[in-house]
Amino acid sequence: MKKLKIGILGKILIAIALGIGSGLIAPEWCVRIFLTFNGIFSQFLGFAIPLIIVGLVTTAIGDIGGKAGKMLLVTVLIAYFSTIFAGLVSYLTGAALFPSMIQTGQSVQEVAAANEPTPFFSVTIPPLMGVMTALVLAFTLGLGLAATRHKTLMDAAHGFEEIVIKTIKTAIIPLLPLYIFGIFLNMTYVGQVFEILTVFIKIIGIIFLIHIGILLLQFCVAGGFARKNPFKLLWTMMPAYFTALGTQSSAATIPVTLEQTRRNGVSEDIAGFTVPLCATIHMSGSTLKIVACALALMIMQGSHYDFGMFFGFICMLGITMVAAPGVPGGAIMAALGLLQSMLGFDQEAQALMIALYIAMDSFGTACNVTGDGAIAIIIDRLMKKGAQ
């Protein structure tokens, strides 16, 4: 019989279900075992975050910078603006709706306040550098490699990138379900988990509506540039949308995205340039999910937030997201450092962010790749007008 393969989403959902079920009957010593594992894994994750940023962002910027030219600059600016706009729409919508949907002041730590078990032991693994140091280092190295095209250093950067990706794929991602299981086991053991899951369902529904609205707006703008029916353009991109739902990968969906973009009348050269590039830098769907989930958890905990705080977070997130494509769970992994340094997220909040994000991973990827088609239409029109 063919071996049944369960994706990361399925594993996360199973881990959540098992964690809730086990938390109702598990003895305290069992909960303490998983708390011990979660403490060690959290320390390792904190150690790995700066390395993930340096390893992935450096090569992404270096590779993009090598394709110098007007088309690159215009495409990058449009993709970045689209990503930032999606994040702002997500924040403004959430700020308007979430306070009435979420019980303010429900701290994630309070979930385990009354009878919280403690780990058997703990291990401290200090990171080599802070998150902001890692970001600045990645930008500096990436821009330097883009300018000098130093082959030896570029090869070394790509080698380090392979190590980071291997670490994510073989250590972090496989252990995430166990980490999530431990979080929900502990949450159920001490109570209030069902209240939090109810909030999760509400937030997921709102985020889905936001991402549909973003796609409609993107193709209305693209249709205006190309003077074509935006709904027809969006309908043509639906095969890419549903392919991304299945693959959960922007890179794996590129062939379908390319074909449907050509069917929307985009020239071969423009499509061949913009679609692979946007698969790397255009992360509107991922950004809007992360912003909405982060805002929901901050409201739940009664944490202070304002527009200025989230605007800075969104702007940095739009840059950091270039580390995400092609890596399972890459977007949320790349964002964890910013969530910690800019929004003050601790271990429990980061774990809930991972669970929320993974639950909607397919829809974020689908939003990303479908929006790539809209950007390709805009670039095609701008280049044709420039050539006239």
TANORWO-V194110 format. One record per residue. N is the residue number from 1. RES is the residue in one small letter. PHI is phi as a letter, one per 30 degrees, with the letter a starting at -180 (* if undefined). PSI is psi as a letter, one per 30 degrees, with the letter a starting at -180 (* if undefined). NEAR is the number of other C-alpha atoms within 10 Angstrom. Layout:
n=N res=RES phi=PHI psi=PSI near=NEAR
n=N res=RES phi=PHI psi=PSI near=NEAR
This chain:
n=1 res=m phi=* psi=k near=3
n=2 res=k phi=d psi=k near=4
n=3 res=k phi=d psi=k near=5
n=4 res=l phi=d psi=k near=6
n=5 res=k phi=c psi=k near=7
n=6 res=i phi=c psi=k near=10
n=7 res=g phi=d psi=l near=10
n=8 res=i phi=d psi=e near=19
n=9 res=l phi=d psi=e near=19
n=10 res=g phi=d psi=e near=14
n=11 res=k phi=d psi=e near=18
n=12 res=i phi=d psi=e near=23
n=13 res=l phi=d psi=e near=17
n=14 res=i phi=d psi=e near=16
n=15 res=a phi=d psi=e near=23
n=16 res=i phi=d psi=e near=23
n=17 res=a phi=d psi=e near=15
n=18 res=l phi=d psi=e near=16
n=19 res=g phi=d psi=e near=24
n=20 res=i phi=d psi=e near=23
n=21 res=g phi=d psi=e near=15
n=22 res=s phi=d psi=e near=20
n=23 res=g phi=d psi=f near=25
n=24 res=l phi=d psi=f near=15
n=25 res=i phi=b psi=f near=11
n=26 res=a phi=d psi=k near=15
n=27 res=p phi=d psi=l near=11
n=28 res=e phi=d psi=e near=15
n=29 res=w phi=d psi=e near=13
n=30 res=c phi=d psi=e near=15
n=31 res=v phi=d psi=e near=22
n=32 res=r phi=d psi=e near=19
n=33 res=i phi=d psi=e near=16
n=34 res=f phi=d psi=f near=21
n=35 res=l phi=d psi=e near=23
n=36 res=t phi=d psi=e near=18
n=37 res=f phi=d psi=e near=19
n=38 res=n phi=d psi=e near=25
n=39 res=g phi=d psi=e near=19
n=40 res=i phi=d psi=e near=18
n=41 res=f phi=d psi=e near=21
n=42 res=s phi=d psi=e near=21
n=43 res=q phi=d psi=e near=18
n=44 res=f phi=d psi=e near=17
n=45 res=l phi=d psi=e near=21
n=46 res=g phi=d psi=e near=21
n=47 res=f phi=d psi=e near=18
n=48 res=a phi=d psi=f near=21
n=49 res=i phi=e psi=e near=24
n=50 res=p phi=d psi=e near=24
n=51 res=l phi=d psi=e near=24
n=52 res=i phi=d psi=e near=27
n=53 res=i phi=d psi=e near=30
n=54 res=v phi=d psi=e near=26
n=55 res=g phi=d psi=e near=23
n=56 res=l phi=c psi=e near=28
n=57 res=v phi=d psi=e near=27
n=58 res=t phi=e psi=e near=31
n=59 res=t phi=d psi=e near=28
n=60 res=a phi=d psi=e near=24
n=61 res=i phi=d psi=e near=24
n=62 res=g phi=d psi=e near=25
n=63 res=d phi=d psi=e near=18
n=64 res=i phi=d psi=e near=19
n=65 res=g phi=d psi=f near=19
n=66 res=g phi=d psi=f near=15
n=67 res=k phi=c psi=i near=14
n=68 res=a phi=d psi=l near=11
n=69 res=g phi=k psi=l near=9
n=70 res=k phi=d psi=e near=10
n=71 res=m phi=d psi=e near=17
n=72 res=l phi=d psi=e near=17
n=73 res=l phi=d psi=e near=14
n=74 res=v phi=d psi=e near=14
n=75 res=t phi=d psi=e near=22
n=76 res=v phi=d psi=e near=18
n=77 res=l phi=d psi=e near=14
n=78 res=i phi=d psi=e near=16
n=79 res=a phi=d psi=e near=25
n=80 res=y phi=d psi=e near=21
n=81 res=f phi=d psi=e near=16
n=82 res=s phi=d psi=e near=21
n=83 res=t phi=d psi=e near=27
n=84 res=i phi=d psi=e near=25
n=85 res=f phi=d psi=e near=19
n=86 res=a phi=d psi=e near=27
n=87 res=g phi=d psi=e near=29
n=88 res=l phi=d psi=e near=21
n=89 res=v phi=d psi=e near=18
n=90 res=s phi=d psi=e near=26
n=91 res=y phi=d psi=e near=27
n=92 res=l phi=d psi=e near=14
n=93 res=t phi=d psi=e near=15
n=94 res=g phi=d psi=e near=23
n=95 res=a phi=d psi=f near=18
n=96 res=a phi=d psi=e near=10
n=97 res=l phi=c psi=e near=14
n=98 res=f phi=d psi=e near=23
n=99 res=p phi=e psi=e near=14
n=100 res=s phi=d psi=f near=9
n=101 res=m phi=c psi=f near=14
n=102 res=i phi=c psi=k near=21
n=103 res=q phi=d psi=j near=16
n=104 res=t phi=d psi=k near=17
n=105 res=g phi=j psi=g near=13
n=106 res=q phi=d psi=j near=19
n=107 res=s phi=d psi=k near=19
n=108 res=v phi=d psi=e near=22
n=109 res=q phi=d psi=f near=14
n=110 res=e phi=d psi=f near=15
n=111 res=v phi=e psi=e near=20
n=112 res=a phi=c psi=g near=18
n=113 res=a phi=d psi=e near=13
n=114 res=a phi=d psi=e near=9
n=115 res=n phi=b psi=h near=12
n=116 res=e phi=d psi=k near=17
n=117 res=p phi=d psi=l near=18
n=118 res=t phi=c psi=l near=16
n=119 res=p phi=d psi=l near=17
n=120 res=f phi=d psi=e near=12
n=121 res=f phi=a psi=l near=12
n=122 res=s phi=b psi=l near=14
n=123 res=v phi=b psi=k near=13
n=124 res=t phi=c psi=k near=11
n=125 res=i phi=b psi=i near=15
n=126 res=p phi=d psi=k near=12
n=127 res=p phi=d psi=l near=16
n=128 res=l phi=d psi=f near=14
n=129 res=m phi=a psi=l near=13
n=130 res=g phi=d psi=l near=15
n=131 res=v phi=d psi=e near=23
n=132 res=m phi=d psi=e near=15
n=133 res=t phi=d psi=e near=14
n=134 res=a phi=d psi=e near=22
n=135 res=l phi=d psi=e near=22
n=136 res=v phi=d psi=e near=14
n=137 res=l phi=d psi=e near=18
n=138 res=a phi=d psi=e near=26
n=139 res=f phi=d psi=e near=22
n=140 res=t phi=d psi=e near=15
n=141 res=l phi=d psi=e near=21
n=142 res=g phi=d psi=e near=24
n=143 res=l phi=d psi=e near=21
n=144 res=g phi=d psi=e near=16
n=145 res=l phi=d psi=e near=22
n=146 res=a phi=d psi=e near=22
n=147 res=a phi=d psi=e near=13
n=148 res=t phi=c psi=f near=12
n=149 res=r phi=h psi=h near=15
n=150 res=h phi=d psi=j near=11
n=151 res=k phi=d psi=e near=10
n=152 res=t phi=d psi=e near=9
n=153 res=l phi=d psi=e near=13
n=154 res=m phi=d psi=e near=20
n=155 res=d phi=d psi=e near=12
n=156 res=a phi=d psi=e near=12
n=157 res=a phi=d psi=e near=21
n=158 res=h phi=d psi=e near=19
n=159 res=g phi=d psi=e near=14
n=160 res=f phi=d psi=e near=19
n=161 res=e phi=e psi=e near=22
n=162 res=e phi=d psi=e near=14
n=163 res=i phi=d psi=e near=15
n=164 res=v phi=d psi=e near=21
n=165 res=i phi=d psi=e near=20
n=166 res=k phi=d psi=e near=13
n=167 res=t phi=d psi=e near=14
n=168 res=i phi=d psi=e near=21
n=169 res=k phi=d psi=e near=16
n=170 res=t phi=c psi=f near=11
n=171 res=a phi=c psi=e near=12
n=172 res=i phi=d psi=e near=20
n=173 res=i phi=d psi=e near=18
n=174 res=p phi=d psi=f near=13
n=175 res=l phi=d psi=f near=15
n=176 res=l phi=e psi=e near=21
n=177 res=p phi=e psi=e near=23
n=178 res=l phi=d psi=e near=19
n=179 res=y phi=d psi=e near=25
n=180 res=i phi=d psi=e near=25
n=181 res=f phi=e psi=e near=27
n=182 res=g phi=d psi=e near=29
n=183 res=i phi=d psi=e near=25
n=184 res=f phi=d psi=f near=25
n=185 res=l phi=d psi=e near=29
n=186 res=n phi=d psi=e near=29
n=187 res=m phi=d psi=e near=27
n=188 res=t phi=d psi=e near=22
n=189 res=y phi=e psi=e near=26
n=190 res=v phi=c psi=f near=19
n=191 res=g phi=j psi=l near=20
n=192 res=q phi=i psi=g near=15
n=193 res=v phi=d psi=e near=19
n=194 res=f phi=d psi=e near=12
n=195 res=e phi=d psi=e near=12
n=196 res=i phi=d psi=e near=18
n=197 res=l phi=d psi=e near=13
n=198 res=t phi=d psi=e near=11
n=199 res=v phi=d psi=e near=17
n=200 res=f phi=e psi=e near=19
n=201 res=i phi=d psi=e near=11
n=202 res=k phi=d psi=e near=13
n=203 res=i phi=d psi=e near=21
n=204 res=i phi=e psi=e near=18
n=205 res=g phi=d psi=e near=10
n=206 res=i phi=d psi=e near=17
n=207 res=i phi=d psi=e near=24
n=208 res=f phi=d psi=e near=17
n=209 res=l phi=d psi=e near=10
n=210 res=i phi=d psi=e near=21
n=211 res=h phi=d psi=e near=24
n=212 res=i phi=d psi=e near=13
n=213 res=g phi=d psi=e near=13
n=214 res=i phi=d psi=e near=21
n=215 res=l phi=d psi=e near=21
n=216 res=l phi=d psi=e near=17
n=217 res=l phi=d psi=e near=15
n=218 res=q phi=e psi=e near=22
n=219 res=f phi=d psi=f near=26
n=220 res=c phi=d psi=e near=20
n=221 res=v phi=d psi=e near=17
n=222 res=a phi=d psi=e near=25
n=223 res=g phi=d psi=e near=20
n=224 res=g phi=d psi=e near=13
n=225 res=f phi=d psi=e near=17
n=226 res=a phi=d psi=f near=19
n=227 res=r phi=h psi=h near=11
n=228 res=k phi=b psi=l near=15
n=229 res=n phi=d psi=j near=13
n=230 res=p phi=d psi=e near=21
n=231 res=f phi=d psi=e near=13
n=232 res=k phi=d psi=e near=12
n=233 res=l phi=d psi=e near=22
n=234 res=l phi=d psi=e near=23
n=235 res=w phi=d psi=e near=13
n=236 res=t phi=d psi=e near=19
n=237 res=m phi=d psi=f near=25
n=238 res=m phi=e psi=e near=16
n=239 res=p phi=e psi=e near=16
n=240 res=a phi=d psi=e near=26
n=241 res=y phi=e psi=e near=24
n=242 res=f phi=d psi=f near=18
n=243 res=t phi=d psi=e near=21
n=244 res=a phi=d psi=e near=28
n=245 res=l phi=e psi=e near=20
n=246 res=g phi=d psi=e near=15
n=247 res=t phi=d psi=f near=15
n=248 res=q phi=h psi=g near=25
n=249 res=s phi=b psi=k near=25
n=250 res=s phi=d psi=e near=33
n=251 res=a phi=d psi=e near=21
n=252 res=a phi=d psi=f near=16
n=253 res=t phi=c psi=f near=25
n=254 res=i phi=e psi=e near=22
n=255 res=p phi=e psi=e near=15
n=256 res=v phi=d psi=e near=19
n=257 res=t phi=e psi=e near=29
n=258 res=l phi=e psi=e near=25
n=259 res=e phi=d psi=e near=19
n=260 res=q phi=d psi=e near=23
n=261 res=t phi=d psi=e near=29
n=262 res=r phi=d psi=e near=20
n=263 res=r phi=d psi=f near=13
n=264 res=n phi=d psi=g near=21
n=265 res=g phi=j psi=g near=15
n=266 res=v phi=d psi=k near=22
n=267 res=s phi=d psi=l near=16
n=268 res=e phi=e psi=e near=13
n=269 res=d phi=d psi=e near=10
n=270 res=i phi=d psi=e near=18
n=271 res=a phi=d psi=e near=25
n=272 res=g phi=d psi=f near=18
n=273 res=f phi=d psi=e near=16
n=274 res=t phi=d psi=e near=25
n=275 res=v phi=d psi=e near=27
n=276 res=p phi=d psi=e near=19
n=277 res=l phi=d psi=e near=21
n=278 res=c phi=d psi=f near=27
n=279 res=a phi=d psi=f near=27
n=280 res=t phi=c psi=e near=24
n=281 res=i phi=c psi=f near=27
n=282 res=h phi=c psi=j near=33
n=283 res=m phi=b psi=h near=34
n=284 res=s phi=d psi=e near=29
n=285 res=g phi=d psi=e near=32
n=286 res=s phi=d psi=e near=29
n=287 res=t phi=d psi=e near=27
n=288 res=l phi=d psi=e near=28
n=289 res=k phi=d psi=e near=30
n=290 res=i phi=d psi=e near=27
n=291 res=v phi=d psi=e near=23
n=292 res=a phi=d psi=e near=27
n=293 res=c phi=d psi=e near=24
n=294 res=a phi=d psi=e near=24
n=295 res=l phi=d psi=e near=23
n=296 res=a phi=d psi=e near=25
n=297 res=l phi=d psi=e near=25
n=298 res=m phi=d psi=e near=22
n=299 res=i phi=d psi=e near=23
n=300 res=m phi=e psi=e near=21
n=301 res=q phi=d psi=f near=19
n=302 res=g phi=i psi=g near=15
n=303 res=s phi=d psi=l near=15
n=304 res=h phi=d psi=k near=9
n=305 res=y phi=b psi=l near=13
n=306 res=d phi=a psi=l near=10
n=307 res=f phi=d psi=e near=12
n=308 res=g phi=d psi=e near=9
n=309 res=m phi=d psi=e near=12
n=310 res=f phi=d psi=f near=21
n=311 res=f phi=d psi=e near=15
n=312 res=g phi=d psi=e near=11
n=313 res=f phi=d psi=e near=20
n=314 res=i phi=d psi=e near=24
n=315 res=c phi=d psi=e near=17
n=316 res=m phi=d psi=e near=16
n=317 res=l phi=d psi=e near=25
n=318 res=g phi=d psi=e near=25
n=319 res=i phi=d psi=e near=19
n=320 res=t phi=d psi=f near=23
n=321 res=m phi=d psi=f near=27
n=322 res=v phi=d psi=f near=25
n=323 res=a phi=d psi=f near=26
n=324 res=a phi=d psi=e near=27
n=325 res=p phi=d psi=k near=23
n=326 res=g phi=i psi=f near=16
n=327 res=v phi=c psi=k near=20
n=328 res=p phi=e psi=k near=19
n=329 res=g phi=i psi=g near=23
n=330 res=g phi=d psi=e near=20
n=331 res=a phi=d psi=e near=27
n=332 res=i phi=d psi=e near=25
n=333 res=m phi=d psi=e near=24
n=334 res=a phi=d psi=f near=23
n=335 res=a phi=d psi=f near=24
n=336 res=l phi=e psi=e near=23
n=337 res=g phi=d psi=e near=27
n=338 res=l phi=d psi=e near=21
n=339 res=l phi=d psi=e near=22
n=340 res=q phi=d psi=e near=16
n=341 res=s phi=d psi=e near=14
n=342 res=m phi=c psi=f near=16
n=343 res=l phi=c psi=f near=18
n=344 res=g phi=i psi=g near=13
n=345 res=f phi=d psi=k near=19
n=346 res=d phi=c psi=a near=15
n=347 res=q phi=e psi=e near=19
n=348 res=e phi=d psi=e near=18
n=349 res=a phi=d psi=e near=20
n=350 res=q phi=d psi=e near=22
n=351 res=a phi=d psi=e near=22
n=352 res=l phi=d psi=e near=20
n=353 res=m phi=d psi=e near=23
n=354 res=i phi=d psi=e near=21
n=355 res=a phi=d psi=e near=23
n=356 res=l phi=d psi=e near=22
n=357 res=y phi=d psi=e near=24
n=358 res=i phi=d psi=e near=22
n=359 res=a phi=d psi=f near=17
n=360 res=m phi=c psi=g near=19
n=361 res=d phi=e psi=e near=24
n=362 res=s phi=d psi=e near=24
n=363 res=f phi=d psi=e near=24
n=364 res=g phi=d psi=e near=28
n=365 res=t phi=d psi=e near=30
n=366 res=a phi=d psi=e near=28
n=367 res=c phi=d psi=e near=26
n=368 res=n phi=e psi=e near=28
n=369 res=v phi=d psi=e near=32
n=370 res=t phi=d psi=e near=30
n=371 res=g phi=d psi=f near=33
n=372 res=d phi=e psi=e near=32
n=373 res=g phi=d psi=e near=31
n=374 res=a phi=d psi=e near=28
n=375 res=i phi=d psi=e near=25
n=376 res=a phi=d psi=e near=27
n=377 res=i phi=d psi=e near=27
n=378 res=i phi=d psi=e near=21
n=379 res=i phi=d psi=e near=24
n=380 res=d phi=e psi=e near=23
n=381 res=r phi=d psi=e near=19
n=382 res=l phi=d psi=e near=15
n=383 res=m phi=d psi=e near=14
n=384 res=k phi=d psi=e near=10
n=385 res=k phi=d psi=e near=9
n=386 res=g phi=d psi=f near=8
n=387 res=a phi=d psi=f near=7
n=388 res=q phi=d psi=* near=5
